Amino acid sequence: MVELTYFYDDGAPDVDNLPKPVLDALKGLTFVDDDQVTDLLVRKRDLSSNLRVEDATPIMAAGFDLGSPFIHVVVREAPRQEVIV
């Protein structure tokens, strides 16, 4: 499972345009091919909005410290494939 959050500050692409280049960039790093990804969660959030971040990872905190747009990516085990919630 891959979770992407694009933190932007001035306009953002459509949310459906975000995952393809990121998944392609992860090939060979976190998985052999992006056809292994069975679940995908994609978000975009405006940095100038009133965000409340719970349980920020150190990497995410570093992204906020930069003060510019960034993409936070989490790769984790997918939920059971036999159950749809």
N, C-alpha and C positions, 0 to 999 in steps of 0.2 A: 504494500500500500504506500502511496506517495501523497503527502500533504504539502501543498504549495500555498504560501501567502505572499502576495506582492504588496509591499508597503510603498505607496507612491505619494508624491507631493503636488503634482500638477497634471491632472489628466492621466488616464490609464487606458491601455488597450482593453478590448472586450475580454472578459474573463476566459472565454473559450479559446482565445489565441495565446494564452500563457503557457499551458502545459507542454505543447509539442517541442519547442526548442529546449526547454529544461530537461524533459525526458531524454531527448537525443543527447544532450550534454552528459547525462548520467550513465549512458551506455559505456560499459567497460569499467566503470568506477564502482557502481553499487549493484549492478546487475549486468548480465551478458547482453540482453536485448530488452527494449522496453515492452515487448510483447509479454514479458513476465509480470508486468504490473496488472493486477486484477481490479484494484480499487484506486480511485483518484479523488482527492478533495482539493478544490481550487478556490481560493478567496482573493479578494483585493480589498485593501483598507487604506483610507486616506490618512496620511501622517498628520495632516492639519486638523483632523477631527478629534473629538474627545475620546481617545482610545484608552481602554483599561486592559492591560495585558496581565494575565494570571500565569504564574509558573513559567516565566520567560527563561529560555535556555541561555547560557552564556553567549552563544553565537548570535541569538536574536538580540540580546542586550547590546552586543558589539555593533550590530546593524543599526540600532537606534542611536548609538553614540556617534556614528558617522554623520548623522543628520541629513542623509540623502536617501533616495529610493533604494530598496533592496528586496530581494526575494529570499524568503526563509523556506527551506526545504527539509521535510522530515520523511525518512523512509523507515517504515515499520512493518511488522508482520501483518498481513491482511486478516480481516475477520474470517471466520469459517465460511467457506464457499457454499455450504449446503443451506445456510440460513440467510434470509434476506429480512432486514429489519426496516 
